[in-house]
Amino acid sequence: MKTIPTLAAGLLLVPALHAADKPNIVIYLADDHGCAQSEPYGDTFIHTPKMQELAREGMLFERAYIASPASGPSRAALLSGMMPAHNGAEANHQMPRPETQTMVRQLQAQGYEVVAIGKIAHDQRHTAMCGFDYSKWIEPRREDIARCVEEYLKNRTSNKPLCLLVGDRRPHVLWIQNSIYDPAQVNLPDYLIDTPETREHWGRYLTDVTGVDTSIAQVDSLVAAYFGNRDYLFAYSADHGAQWPFGKWNLYDLGIRVPLLVRWPGHTKAGSRTDAMVSWVDIFPTLIELGGGKASGPIDGRSFANVLTGKASQHRTEIYTTHTSDGDMNLYPIRSIRTERFKYIRNLRPDCYHSNHSDILRKNGAGAYWDSWEVAAAKDPAAAAIIDRYYRRPAEELYDIVNDPGEQHNLANDPAYKKVLKELSSKLDAWIKAQGDQLKLPGEPYPLSGPTPHEVHMAKVAVQAANKKKQ
């Protein structure tokens, strides 16, 4: 017997007895992390050494996308291999149909023990629906994830190949209070309004991303000690972009493009980068193929195992994404199609405000910077334009992603792109029909003819305060 050092002190090494052609698998998932804020994806300010190491030792996916930029639909798509309208989880907090959540059981059928520690499914009801061999829901969200993994490994008795899924609630709001980054020095993106409050919150968000990176390193160290080597597949990804304007709840790349780093010694070329377009619905079909099987059922995902092993350089030619709503804070249905060059977005209710929890509630550690944005916009036309672009969306948006990666120049009304617009619009129509997407919205959005959603919220707060005072 061998004792695991450092974090894994007291954890016993259990020899792997499974077939050599079934790799052990560890998938680490963050909540609300856009890939731009990490060293391997080009951020020279943030400190994410473990992510950088994974990219150096494995494969970095430049074009990995989720199915929907809210946790519930995104995770239901992952665990079903089906898009939101197909599995039933279209709005956030809407449960998928139980019969669609088959990916865990299909991987188990290949001989795997499948374990979820932390937030993998959207909540505990969804977790139970999936049929994990073992699951542990971690609350509060900053509980030491590594310790929970260590406890599981220490008590594990199974000799089956392991698929360990680890879910981190960071960098989901509320962001950590004490930042390790100087607000005056942070590299604030130009799509945000530069105020002291924005900088403070950005530093707190980056701090949580760095916290995720630290936990990834701890979990990888524990698993390596448990198996006695690093001969297993280790991947890192996130369920969608960050809860900042134009990220989460949006179909811009800031919302739907996510990190995907895969290290698999002897199979995935170290230091490689791929432009292959993959979706979160493809992840479990890939794992199932690596386990020797083939994903079955009426799924939308398909394996990209050949990309991982260098046998293919391309996967998808089109990526479809959807967003419907998140309670009454975000009622704004959007659909999109993305090709290698273009992104076409259809806003189904352009007569209404785009809005979400951040600008409505303005909580410390989430959207409290919004008050400073309105002050800045009163004096600065550029700041006012950012707020207007956030609130008001045209019916159609078209972007040349190659030449305009920030999606700042809408080409939908440019005659030179009329053919492209028509082609992508037609493809999106056909896909919506094939998916059985009814384009339903569980509530009425905030009309542009009325007050902003924040103003509506504050009016409700005032009424509640008045009523409480009368009591």
DONU-999520 format. One line per 2 residues: number of its first residue (from 1); for each residue x, y, z of N, C-alpha, C. Coordinates in pm, whole numbers, always signed. Each point is the difference from the previous one (the first is absolute). Layout:
DONU-999520
NUM> X/Y/Z/X/Y/Z/X/Y/Z; ...
END
This chain:
DONU-999520
1> +85/-120/+0/-85/+120/+0/+88/+124/+0; -50/+104/-65/+76/+123/-12/-81/+117/+51
3> +60/+83/+83/-71/+115/+55/+18/+120/-90; -110/+69/-31/+5/+116/-88/+46/+122/+79
5> +96/+75/-48/+56/+113/+74/-86/+125/-9; +43/+102/+76/-55/+135/-1/-151/-1/+22
7> -79/+55/-95/-145/+8/+17/-60/-138/+22; +58/-101/-58/-60/-133/+4/+55/-86/+114
9> +55/+63/+102/+56/-77/+111/-104/-93/+59; +35/-124/+15/-91/-98/+56/-85/-71/-103
11> +4/+43/-124/-80/-61/-107/+78/-120/-57; -65/-114/-10/+70/-121/-44/-7/-18/-150
13> +108/-43/-57/+6/-26/-143/-70/-131/-31; -97/+7/-90/-73/-120/-42/+42/-31/-143
15> +56/-116/-27/+45/-32/-135/-117/-9/-97; +19/+51/-121/-103/-6/-102/-5/-141/-58
17> -120/-58/-2/-14/-137/-48/-82/-9/-127; -36/+117/-56/-85/+2/-117/+82/-24/-126
19> -70/-25/-111/+68/-22/-128/+77/+123/-41; +116/-22/-60/+89/+110/-35/-58/+92/-105
21> -97/-50/-77/-56/+82/-107/-114/+89/+48; -28/-2/+129/-103/+89/+56/+70/+100/+91
23> +26/+119/-47/+74/+96/+81/-81/+50/+118; +67/+22/+111/-63/+74/+108/-17/+145/-46
25> -107/+63/+46/-37/+132/-51/-31/+93/+116; +53/+121/-4/-34/+104/+97/-40/+125/-78
27> -120/+48/+26/-49/+122/-65/-27/+104/+109; +64/+114/-9/-19/+109/+97/-79/+111/-69
29> -116/+35/+58/-89/+100/-61/-16/+121/+91; +21/+118/-57/-25/+124/+73/-139/+53/-36
31> -44/+99/+74/-132/+59/-18/+18/+149/-34; -30/+38/-124/+7/+141/-43/+142/+47/-34
33> +80/-82/-63/+135/+44/-37/+14/+9/-151; +7/+122/-51/+32/+20/-140/+148/-25/-22
35> +34/-65/-111/+138/-44/-18/+99/+115/-11; -47/+120/-36/+94/+111/-22/+81/+32/+125
37> -58/-23/+117/+71/+32/+124/+77/-123/+49; +105/-33/-73/+91/-109/+40/+127/+14/-81
39> +110/-43/+58/+130/+15/-67/+6/-72/-135; -45/-125/-11/+16/-67/-129/-83/+61/-112
41> -103/+75/+35/-82/+65/-103/+40/+146/-22; +117/+37/+52/+57/+128/-37/-4/+111/+101
43> -56/-22/+119/-2/+105/+101/+136/+5/+68; +70/+110/-17/+134/+13/+56/+0/+58/+141
45> -118/+32/+51/-8/+59/+135/-37/-103/+106; -102/-79/-28/-49/-93/+101/+100/-112/+26
47> -6/-55/+120/+92/-107/+40/-77/-131/+1; +20/-83/-103/-62/-133/-8/+105/-103/-46
49> +99/-27/+83/+111/-86/-42/-42/-144/-30; -101/-52/+69/-40/-138/-27/-67/-12/-136
51> -83/+96/-35/-61/-2/-133/+109/+9/-106; +98/+83/+25/+113/+12/-94/+74/-133/-11
53> +17/-68/+111/+68/-131/-2/-81/-102/-80; -131/-1/+19/-84/-94/-75/+12/+24/-150
55> +4/+128/-39/+15/+32/-142/+137/-43/-51; +101/+17/+82/+136/-36/-40/+17/-152/-13
57> -74/-74/+83/+15/-145/+1/-108/-71/-82; -98/+74/-49/-110/-63/-72/-48/+81/-117
59> -130/-5/-25/-61/+67/-115/-92/+111/+46; +12/+116/-63/-87/+114/+25/-98/+13/-116
61> -128/+5/+32/-104/+20/-101/-30/+149/-11; +26/+55/-118/-27/+142/-24/-149/+27/-18
63> -75/-101/-44/-140/+21/-34/-88/-105/+68; -9/+10/+132/-90/-85/+77/-118/+84/+45
65> -121/-53/-15/-122/+77/+27/-98/-81/+83; -82/+74/+74/-106/-66/+77/-130/+7/-80
67> -103/-69/+50/-129/-3/-70/-87/+119/+35; +15/+51/+122/-81/+112/+47/+72/+68/+115
69> +4/+135/+2/+83/+71/+98/-67/+24/+135; -58/-104/+57/-51/+0/+137/+23/-140/+54
71> +28/-10/+129/+47/-127/+57/-93/-117/-23; -130/+18/+26/-93/-110/-11/-5/-61/-140
73> -31/+79/-102/-3/-55/-136/+136/-51/-47; +107/+67/+39/+133/-42/-43/+35/-138/+55
75> -27/-21/+128/+35/-126/+64/-95/-113/-42; -128/+34/-22/-93/-102/-51/+41/-46/-139
77> +54/+92/-80/+49/-37/-133/+122/-91/+10; +91/+34/+92/+119/-83/+22/-39/-143/+37
79> -95/-13/+92/-33/-130/+57/-103/-78/-81; -46/+59/-109/-92/-70/-90/+57/-19/-139
81> +98/+85/-37/+47/+1/-139/-102/+62/-92; -98/+71/+57/-109/+61/-77/-7/+150/+25
83> -42/+74/-101/-20/+143/+12/-124/+29/+87; -13/+124/+51/-105/+32/+96/-143/-36/-40
85> -44/+38/-120/-137/-32/-40/-20/-150/-13; +109/-70/-28/-5/-145/-19/-12/-74/+134
87> +68/+52/+105/-5/-69/+129/-101/+59/+98; -54/+117/-33/-105/+59/+83/+45/+110/+93
89> +129/+15/+26/+51/+105/+89/+37/+122/-83; -99/+82/-31/+24/+117/-85/+28/+125/+82
91> -79/+23/+104/+23/+114/+90/+88/-45/+116; +71/+94/+61/+79/-36/+117/-93/-43/+113
93> +43/-100/+76/-76/-60/+110/-116/-86/-49; -11/-20/-129/-101/-91/-54/+61/-139/-11
95> -64/-99/+60/+52/-135/-2/-11/-62/-139; +103/-75/-42/-11/-76/-125/-94/-119/+20
97> -43/-57/-109/-79/-123/+10/+92/-113/+49; -40/-74/+103/+88/-102/+58/+54/-100/-100
99> -81/-37/-98/+44/-103/-95/+111/+49/-92; +28/+129/+0/+106/+53/-87/+137/-3/+67
101> +5/-11/+131/+126/+12/+73/+71/-137/+8; +49/-45/-114/+49/-138/-13/+151/-13/-7
103> +73/+108/-12/+143/-12/-29/+77/-70/+112; -34/+29/+125/+70/-65/+111/-22/-150/-5
105> -124/-43/-21/-31/-143/-3/+65/-68/-120; +10/+71/-113/+66/-60/-116/+149/-19/+26
107> +61/+93/+72/+141/-18/+35/+16/-113/+102; -95/-11/+91/+3/-112/+95/-10/-134/-73
109> -78/-1/-109/-15/-124/-78/+132/-43/-63; +93/+93/-14/+134/-34/-52/+93/-48/+110
111> -54/-9/+123/+80/-54/+111/+52/+104/+97; -37/+127/-17/+53/+107/+84/-80/+20/+129
113> +72/+39/+102/-61/+60/+118/-2/+151/-27; -117/+61/+6/-14/+142/-34/-39/+77/+126
115> +83/+98/+35/-11/+69/+128/-11/+151/-22; -89/+64/+74/-16/+146/-7/+27/+60/+137
117> +99/+85/+8/+31/+72/+123/-10/+149/-29; -92/+68/+69/-25/+141/-26/-111/+18/-102
119> -2/+114/-64/-107/+35/-93/+32/-54/-140; -57/-116/-31/+8/-55/-135/-137/+16/-66
121> -101/-67/+54/-137/+33/-38/-36/+134/+63; -115/+58/-41/-32/+136/+45/-34/+7/+147
123> -66/-103/+53/-33/-2/+141/-13/-146/+44; -41/-20/+125/-3/-136/+53/-108/-86/-65
125> -111/+62/-42/-103/-78/-70/+53/-51/-133; +69/+88/-72/+58/-39/-128/+109/-106/+21
127> +78/+15/+106/+104/-98/+31/-59/-139/+19; -108/-8/+78/-65/-129/+27/-55/-61/-129
129> -46/+83/-91/-58/-44/-126/+103/-74/-86; +127/+38/+13/+104/-49/-91/+53/-139/+36
131> -14/-41/+125/+40/-135/+37/+148/-20/+26; +69/+100/+56/+142/-16/+32/+19/-114/+101
133> +114/-67/-7/+33/-102/+99/+21/+61/+137; +54/+120/+2/+21/+74/+124/-8/+148/-34
135> -63/+77/+89/-3/+145/-22/+5/+71/+134; +61/+115/+0/+6/+85/+118/-23/+143/-43
137> -108/+58/+49/-32/+139/-31/+69/+89/+102; +84/+91/-45/+82/+79/+91/-63/+137/+24
139> -29/+31/+123/-43/+133/+44/+72/+30/+131; +40/+125/+27/-4/+112/-93/+99/-19/-114
141> -7/+87/-96/+72/-25/-124/+151/+5/+15; +53/+66/+102/+146/+5/+16/+53/-103/+99
143> -81/-99/+30/+52/-111/+79/+116/-62/-77; +94/-53/+72/+120/-55/-62/-34/-120/-86
145> -3/+23/-131/-35/-106/-95/+100/-115/+7; +126/+33/+12/+102/-104/+2/-21/-96/+117
147> -42/+51/+113/-23/-87/+115/-113/-98/-26; -104/+45/-72/-111/-89/-32/+45/-110/-98
149> +85/+37/-95/+55/-98/-92/+89/-98/+75; +81/+53/+89/+89/-85/+79/-79/-101/+83
151> -108/+46/+61/-82/-89/+82/-60/-112/-84; -48/+35/-119/-57/-103/-87/+105/-102/-40
153> +116/+46/-45/+104/-92/-45/+51/-88/+115; +7/+58/+117/+47/-76/+115/-92/-118/+31
155> -129/+19/-22/-99/-102/+34/-44/-84/-119; +56/+25/-116/-43/-72/-120/+46/-145/+4
157> -91/-91/-35/+32/-143/-1/-15/-63/-138; -60/+73/-94/-26/-55/-132/+129/-18/-80
159> +4/-107/-80/+112/-23/-91/-34/+39/-143; -117/+57/-20/-40/+43/-134/+83/+120/-44
161> +11/+22/-130/+60/+127/-45/-86/+114/+52; +63/+111/+29/-67/+111/+67/-22/+117/-95
163> -121/+55/+2/-27/+129/-62/-44/+93/+112; +90/+87/+40/-23/+91/+112/-30/+140/-54
165> -119/+50/+29/-42/+132/-41/+0/+92/+123; +76/+108/-8/+15/+92/+112/-55/+136/-40
167> -97/+51/+76/-64/+127/-35/+29/+109/+101; +56/+109/-46/+34/+116/+83/-105/+108/-21
169> -55/+57/+106/-101/+106/-14/+63/+133/-40; +129/+14/+12/+68/+121/-44/+21/+0/-150
171> +10/+116/-65/-13/+136/+53/-142/+57/-6; -98/-83/+28/-139/+47/+9/-10/+106/+109
173> -87/+98/-21/-25/+98/+105/-68/-69/+119; +17/+52/+118/+69/+121/+38/+150/-25/+1
175> +77/+95/-58/+144/-14/-4/+61/+22/+137; +116/-59/+19/+69/+8/+127/+21/+146/+41
177> -6/+27/+130/+7/+139/+47/+139/+59/-16; +102/-76/+38/+136/+54/+2/+76/-42/-125
179> +34/+98/-82/+69/-25/-125/+150/-10/+20; +63/-89/-75/+147/-7/+1/+59/+92/-106
181> -86/+62/-79/+45/+88/-108/-29/+146/+32; +93/+86/-35/-15/+144/+20/-100/+53/-103
183> -114/+57/+43/-99/+50/-96/+57/+101/-99; +97/+78/+44/+59/+101/-89/+83/-63/-111
185> +41/-127/+18/+89/-64/-95/-70/-103/-90; -125/-35/+29/-65/-105/-77/-17/+40/-146
187> +2/-99/-88/-14/+25/-144/-148/-7/-38; -71/+107/+22/-144/+4/-22/-31/-6/-150
189> -88/-92/-43/-36/-8/-142/-72/+127/-47; +13/+33/-129/-56/+124/-50/-152/-4/-19
191> -63/-117/+16/-145/-5/-10/-68/+35/+133; +83/+25/+104/-50/+44/+129/+29/+148/+18
193> -75/+66/+88/+21/+142/+29/+100/+10/+115; +104/+76/-23/+111/+8/+95/-35/+95/+114
195> -40/-57/+113/-25/+77/+123/+72/-72/+114; +25/+68/+111/+63/-67/+114/-80/-121/+48
197> -133/+12/-4/-84/-111/+44/+12/-121/-94; +9/+28/-130/+19/-110/-96/+133/-69/+25
199> +103/+79/+21/+133/-56/+22/+6/-85/+127; -67/+48/+104/-2/-78/+125/-66/-136/-24
201> -115/+0/-66/-71/-125/-24/+75/-90/-99; +65/+61/-97/+77/-81/-96/+114/-71/+72
203> +67/+69/+92/+106/-62/+78/-50/-116/+84; -120/+14/+55/-59/-107/+80/-35/-120/-87
205> -52/+27/-120/-29/-109/-95/+128/-74/-37; +106/+75/-34/+127/-62/-36/+57/-82/+116
207> -20/+48/+121/+47/-73/+118/-67/-136/+9; -129/-4/-29/-70/-129/+2/+48/-93/-111
209> +34/+56/-115/+55/-83/-108/+133/-61/+44; +83/+80/+64/+127/-51/+52/-24/-105/+107
211> -107/+18/+79/-36/-101/+99/-37/-132/-64; -71/+7/-111/-32/-122/-76/+129/-68/-44
213> +92/+77/-53/+127/-54/-49/+75/-75/+111; -1/+58/+119/+67/-64/+114/-65/-133/+33
215> -134/-4/-3/-71/-125/+31/+22/-106/-108; +9/+44/-126/+31/-95/-107/+133/-70/+29
217> +99/+78/+39/+132/-56/+29/-7/-98/+116; -77/+32/+103/-12/-88/+116/-66/-133/-39
219> -108/+9/-78/-71/-121/-40/+88/-88/-89; +71/+61/-93/+89/-76/-88/+108/-71/+80
221> +52/+69/+101/+104/-60/+85/-55/-119/+78; -122/+13/+51/-62/-109/+75/-23/-123/-88
223> -51/+24/-120/-30/-112/-90/+130/-68/-45; +103/+80/-29/+129/-58/-41/+58/-86/+112
225> -13/+47/+124/+50/-77/+113/-82/-129/+18; -128/+10/-20/-89/-117/+15/+35/-111/-99
227> +21/+38/-126/+32/-100/-102/+149/-32/-7; +80/+84/+63/+143/-25/-3/+67/+46/-128
229> -75/+72/-85/+54/+52/-125/-97/+105/-54; +34/+60/-113/-88/+98/-64/-55/-54/-132
231> -8/-132/-7/-46/-64/-123/-153/-8/-1; -62/+114/+1/-146/+9/-7/-37/+127/-76
233> -121/+5/-50/-46/+119/-72/-50/+103/+101; +53/+120/-9/-42/+109/+88/-45/+116/-88
235> -121/+50/+24/-52/+110/-82/-57/+110/+89; +9/+121/-49/-61/+115/+68/-89/+75/-97
237> -120/+39/+48/-90/+82/-80/-91/+79/+93; -95/+73/-56/-95/+80/+78/-134/+1/-71
239> -107/+25/+77/-135/-16/-54/-47/+115/-88; +66/+115/+5/-28/+114/-87/+86/+117/+44
241> -18/+115/-62/+80/+116/+32/-38/+65/+133; +72/+106/+33/-13/+64/+130/-125/+87/+10
243> -44/+21/+124/-117/+84/+23/+40/+148/-5; +37/+40/-119/+29/+140/-31/-82/+35/-124
245> -28/+127/-23/-75/+38/-120/+62/-60/-126; -87/-56/-86/+36/-62/-127/+60/-140/+17
247> +3/-51/+126/+50/-135/+24/-114/-96/+25; -11/-47/+122/-108/-91/+39/-135/+55/-45
249> -90/-88/-44/-133/+34/-51/+3/+66/-138; +115/-1/-65/+15/+57/-134/+56/-106/-94
251> -24/+18/-130/+54/-94/-98/+121/+56/-75; +56/+109/+52/+130/+43/-49/+103/-102/+48
253> +118/-2/-62/+100/-97/+41/+41/+17/+146; -16/+120/+55/+28/+21/+141/-91/-86/+89
255> -114/-38/-52/-92/-82/+77/+7/-148/-32; +32/-33/-127/-12/-141/-42/+134/-70/-24
257> +109/+74/-16/+131/-62/-21/+64/-24/+136; +48/-121/+21/+52/-36/+132/+137/-67/-12
259> +75/-3/+111/+127/-71/-3/-23/-150/-13; +86/-65/-72/+3/-147/-3/+146/-40/-17
261> +57/-51/+107/+139/-45/+4/+0/-149/+32; +67/-79/-81/+1/-145/+19/+143/-52/-1
263> +39/-61/+110/+131/-65/+10/-22/-151/+6; +62/-72/-92/-14/-146/-4/+133/-57/-49
265> +92/-26/+92/+135/-43/-37/+1/-120/-94; +81/+10/-104/+13/-109/-95/-107/-4/-107
267> -102/+87/+10/-110/+0/-96/-24/+140/-59; +6/+100/+86/-20/+138/-44/+135/+70/-4
269> +31/+59/-111/+130/+64/-19/+18/+117/+94; +109/+0/+74/+29/+108/+93/+20/+132/-74
271> -56/+105/+57/+16/+133/-57/-76/+25/-127; -97/-85/-32/-75/+16/-125/-122/+90/+20
273> -37/+65/-106/-121/+84/-4/-82/-42/-120; -131/-5/+18/-86/-39/-111/-109/+104/-23
275> -29/+24/-128/-110/+88/-40/-129/-77/-21; +0/-130/+26/-121/-79/-17/-111/+54/+88
277> -118/+21/-59/-113/+51/+76/-73/-117/+68; -9/+8/+133/-67/-105/+76/-103/+64/+93
279> -97/-81/+38/-106/+46/+89/-1/-84/+126; -57/+54/+106/-12/-75/+125/-83/-127/-19
281> -92/-2/-96/-78/-123/-23/+88/-111/-56; +121/+34/-44/+93/-99/-56/+87/-67/+106
283> +4/+55/+120/+98/-48/+98/-27/-143/+44; -123/-31/+43/-26/-137/+46/+6/-103/-112
285> -50/+29/-121/+22/-96/-109/+149/-30/-22; +83/+102/+22/+144/-20/-13/+51/-94/+110
287> -41/+26/+124/+43/-85/+111/-46/-144/-20; -122/-17/-48/-54/-134/-22/+81/-74/-106
289> +40/+72/-105/+83/-64/-102/+136/-37/+56; +57/+87/+82/+129/-31/+61/-9/-124/+88
291> -121/-25/+55/-22/-118/+81/-31/-124/-80; -2/+12/-131/-20/-116/-86/-139/-16/-56
293> -87/+97/+25/-138/-10/-49/-36/+110/-97; -128/+13/-25/-52/+104/-86/-129/+51/+61
295> -10/+132/+16/-119/+59/+60/-122/-33/-85; -109/-36/+67/-121/-41/-71/-116/+93/+33
297> -108/-16/-75/-119/+81/+22/-5/+119/-92; -110/+76/+7/-19/+115/-90/+75/+124/+48
299> +133/-12/+8/+79/+111/+55/+51/+93/-110; +39/+120/+41/+56/+99/-92/+153/-2/+1
301> +60/-54/+105/+145/-2/+12/+64/-111/-79; +126/+21/-33/+78/-105/-66/+146/+10/+43
303> +64/-112/+4/+135/-9/+56/+103/+78/-80; +90/+66/+71/+116/+63/-64/+129/-69/+45
305> -10/-131/+27/+118/-77/+41/+113/+10/-102; -34/+3/-127/+104/+8/-104/+76/+132/+4
307> -65/+105/+49/+70/+128/+16/+101/-13/+113; -41/-62/+109/+89/-17/+115/+125/-79/-37
309> -16/-100/-83/+114/-87/-35/+77/+47/-123; -40/+115/-55/+72/+55/-114/-35/-61/-133
311> -104/-83/-4/-40/-62/-125/-92/+90/-83; -50/+105/+61/-86/+96/-71/+30/+140/+49
313> -15/+97/-87/+25/+139/+38/-129/+81/+3; -110/-58/-49/-129/+69/-2/-106/-88/+64
315> -108/+62/+44/-108/-78/+59/-136/+50/-50; -42/+117/+45/-128/+56/-43/+22/+117/-97
317> -93/+21/-90/+4/+117/-88/-91/+110/+51; -91/-37/+90/-94/+98/+55/-24/-28/+148
319> -15/+107/+76/-35/-9/+142/-131/+75/+21; -98/-69/+57/-127/+65/+32/-8/+21/+151
321> -54/+114/+40/-19/+28/+142/-135/+66/+21; -53/-20/+120/-130/+57/+33/+3/+62/+138
323> -83/+100/+19/-26/+51/+135/-147/+38/+7; -63/-35/+111/-142/+30/+16/-24/+98/+114
325> +34/-39/+123/-27/+90/+113/+64/-54/+127; +2/+85/+101/+44/-38/+134/-92/+69/+99
327> -111/-66/+33/-99/+61/+88/-54/+128/-59; -44/+93/+86/-51/+127/-49/+108/+107/-7
329> +127/-39/+29/+111/+94/-9/+53/+9/-143; -16/-108/-73/+53/-3/-135/-100/-70/-91
331> -81/+78/-66/-102/-52/-91/+34/+54/-139; +88/-72/-68/+46/+52/-129/+44/-116/-88
333> -90/-52/-84/+31/-117/-83/+90/+34/-118; +104/-81/-20/+97/+22/-107/+37/-135/-61
335> +25/-2/-129/+50/-120/-68/+117/+43/-90; +94/-90/-24/+113/+38/-85/+61/-120/-71
337> +70/+31/-106/+83/-97/-72/+136/+65/-22; +105/-78/+22/+137/+48/-19/+72/-95/-93
339> +64/+55/-102/+86/-78/-88/+144/+39/+32; +93/-50/-79/+139/+36/+27/+24/+149/-17
341> -78/+65/-87/+23/+142/-24/-109/+91/+55; -126/-44/-6/-109/+91/+32/-83/-46/+120
343> -61/+98/+67/-97/-25/+106/-129/+75/-35; -110/-74/-5/-132/+58/-22/-82/-16/+127
345> -52/+110/+53/-79/+0/+123/-140/+53/-31; -99/-71/+50/-138/+47/-15/-57/+29/+138
347> -31/+126/+25/-64/+43/+124/-151/-2/-21; -68/-91/+69/-142/-23/-27/-90/+110/+54
349> +50/+78/+97/-80/+111/+53/+80/+129/+1; +31/+54/-117/+78/+125/-6/-77/+121/+50
351> -130/-17/+26/-82/+108/+53/+13/+11/+151; +84/-84/+60/+12/-4/+146/+144/+18/+45
353> +16/+33/+128/+133/+15/+57/+69/-136/+17; +128/-6/-37/+83/-109/+47/+47/+38/+139
355> -12/-91/+94/+34/+32/+139/+27/-128/+76; +60/+12/+118/+21/-118/+85/+20/+42/+145
357> +31/-99/+83/+13/+23/+143/+98/+114/+33; +109/+10/-75/+105/+96/+34/-49/+145/-6
359> -61/+39/-112/-43/+140/-12/-129/+26/+76; -79/-104/+29/-125/+19/+74/+25/+10/+150
361> +72/-97/+55/+18/-7/+145/+119/+81/+51; +107/+8/-77/+119/+81/+31/+58/-34/+136
363> +21/-129/+24/+52/-47/+128/+151/+18/+10; +47/+23/+120/+143/+3/+26/+57/-139/-31
365> +104/-2/-83/+57/-128/-40/-62/-56/-126; -88/+78/-63/-63/-42/-125/-15/+120/-92
367> -108/+77/+15/-23/+110/-94/-2/+139/+61; +63/+17/+117/-5/+129/+69/+67/+113/-80
369> +82/-36/-96/+67/+101/-82/-97/+74/-93; -121/-52/-19/-94/+58/-95/-39/+144/+33
371> -7/+34/+126/-32/+139/+37/+107/+95/-54; +127/-43/+10/+108/+85/-49/-4/+10/-152
373> -52/-102/-67/-14/+5/-146/-98/+110/-41; -110/+8/+72/-101/+101/-35/+54/+140/+24
375> +79/+18/+105/+63/+130/+25/+95/+34/-114; +80/-97/-43/+95/+23/-109/-72/+30/-130
377> -110/-71/-26/-74/+18/-125/-64/+137/-12; -28/+63/+112/-60/+134/-2/+96/+104/-56
379> +129/-29/+1/+101/+95/-46/+78/-49/-122; +5/-131/-19/+86/-59/-103/-83/-74/-104
381> -6/+50/-125/-78/-66/-105/+44/-145/-26; +129/-28/+14/+48/-136/-22/-56/-95/+106
383> -6/+46/+125/-58/-81/+107/-149/-19/-24; -66/+106/-43/-144/-10/-28/-26/-99/-113
385> +89/-6/-98/-17/-91/-113/+12/-146/+45; +90/-28/+97/+15/-136/+51/-128/-44/+71
387> -58/+88/+81/-124/-34/+69/-113/-19/-99; -7/+87/-100/-106/-13/-101/+13/-130/-77
389> +123/-39/-34/+22/-126/-73/-37/-119/+87; +21/+14/+129/-35/-108/+92/-152/-18/+10
391> -71/+110/+16/-145/-5/+19/-78/-28/-128; +44/+61/-111/-79/-3/-124/+70/-82/-107
393> -69/-102/-50/+58/-87/-101/-87/+4/-126; +61/+1/-117/-77/-8/-125/-55/-141/-20
395> -93/-13/-91/-59/-132/-26/+104/-99/-51; +95/+49/-80/+103/-86/-56/+137/+62/+18
397> +98/-86/+28/+139/+43/+9/+85/-97/-82; +96/+56/-71/+92/-81/-81/+141/+53/+19
399> +91/-89/+35/+138/+42/+25/+99/-87/-77; +102/+66/-52/+112/-68/-63/+100/-28/+112
401> -6/-120/+56/+79/-32/+119/+150/+6/-27; +39/-33/-119/+143/+0/-33/+56/+141/+8
403> -71/+96/-57/+48/+138/-4/-54/+86/+113; -100/-51/+71/-62/+75/+109/-30/-96/+116
405> +106/-54/+64/-21/-100/+104/-78/+52/+120; +1/+131/+21/-74/+59/+111/-147/+23/-29
407> -43/-33/-123/-140/+14/-42/-53/+141/+28; +71/+97/-53/-35/+140/+21/-69/+64/-120
409> +14/-59/-118/-50/+63/-122/-106/-90/-65; -125/+37/+23/-112/-79/-51/-14/+22/-150
411> +8/-109/-77/-5/+6/-145/-138/-37/-56; -98/-15/+88/-131/-49/-43/-66/+89/-106
413> +27/+128/+4/-60/+93/-97/+95/+41/-111; +115/-67/-8/+98/+31/-104/-35/-80/-126
415> -30/+66/-111/-37/-72/-123/+104/-101/-46; +126/+24/+33/+106/-90/-43/-11/-138/+66
417> -73/-7/+110/-13/-126/+74/-142/-54/-3; -79/+50/-94/-140/-43/-9/-11/-151/-24
419> +85/-53/-86/-3/-143/-32/+37/-84/+122; +102/+42/+73/+43/-71/+120/-111/+1/+103
421> -61/+116/+19/-110/+13/+96/-114/-95/-33; -38/-2/-126/-112/-85/-41/+34/-148/+20
423> +122/-39/-36/+40/-140/+13/-2/-45/+146; +59/+81/+88/+6/-39/+141/-138/+6/+66
425> -81/+96/-41/-136/+9/+53/-81/-124/-38; +15/-45/-123/-72/-118/-47/+47/-126/+73
427> +131/-9/+21/+52/-116/+73/-51/-2/+143; -6/+117/+61/-50/+7/+137/-147/-39/+6
429> -79/+46/-98/-142/-38/-6/-15/-152/-8; +79/-62/-86/-9/-145/-18/+40/-73/+127
431> +102/+48/+66/+46/-64/+124/-105/+14/+110; -58/+119/+13/-105/+22/+101/-116/-97/-22
433> -38/-18/-124/-110/-92/-32/+39/-143/+33; +121/-40/-37/+45/-136/+26/+10/-29/+150
435> +33/+100/+78/+12/-16/+145/-136/-6/+70; -104/+42/-68/-130/+10/+65/-6/+118/+95
437> +80/+101/-28/+7/+120/+83/-123/+86/-25; -85/+14/+100/-124/+78/-13/+21/+149/+27
439> +123/+38/+34/+35/+140/+26/-88/+59/+110; -33/-83/+98/-86/+45/+109/+79/+80/+102
441> -66/+97/+62/+61/+81/+104/-92/-4/+122; +48/-46/+116/-86/-15/+118/-23/+131/+75
443> -49/+99/-68/-24/+129/+62/+11/+111/-102; -40/+120/+39/+4/+114/-91/+119/+89/+33
445> +86/+27/-100/+117/+85/+23/-37/+145/+31; +102/+79/+33/-20/+142/+30/+0/+80/-130
447> -111/+65/-37/-5/+72/-128/+88/+125/+1; +60/+31/-116/+84/+119/-12/-81/+129/+19
449> -130/-10/-16/-86/+118/+16/-21/+37/+146; +43/-87/+91/-19/+24/+143/+130/+26/+72
451> -3/+1/+133/+122/+23/+79/+97/-117/-14; +124/+23/+36/+99/-107/-5/-35/-107/+104
453> +46/-122/-17/-27/-104/+99/+47/+38/+140; +113/+72/+10/+47/+45/+131/-98/+97/+62
455> -53/+90/-80/-99/+96/+52/-126/-71/+46; -42/-102/-74/-116/-79/+41/+28/-68/+134
457> +119/-55/+13/+38/-68/+124/+1/+97/+117; +59/+118/-18/+10/+96/+109/-138/+51/+41
459> -91/+11/-96/-138/+39/+32/-66/-105/+89; +25/-128/-32/-54/-108/+82/+59/+4/+141
461> +131/+26/+9/+66/+7/+131/-59/+114/+82; -28/+113/-64/-57/+116/+70/-140/-32/+54
463> -79/-70/-81/-134/-37/+42/+6/-96/+119; +90/-97/-8/+15/-96/+109/+44/+69/+129
465> +92/+96/-14/+46/+74/+118/-113/+82/+62; -82/+62/-88/-113/+80/+49/-103/-86/+72
467> -27/-116/-58/-97/-92/+62/+50/-51/+136; +131/-27/+5/+58/-47/+125/-6/+107/+108
469> +15/+126/-42/-2/+111/+94/-139/+19/+59; -104/-30/-83/-138/+15/+46/-40/-105/+102
471> +69/-115/-8/-36/-111/+89/+34/+26/+147
END
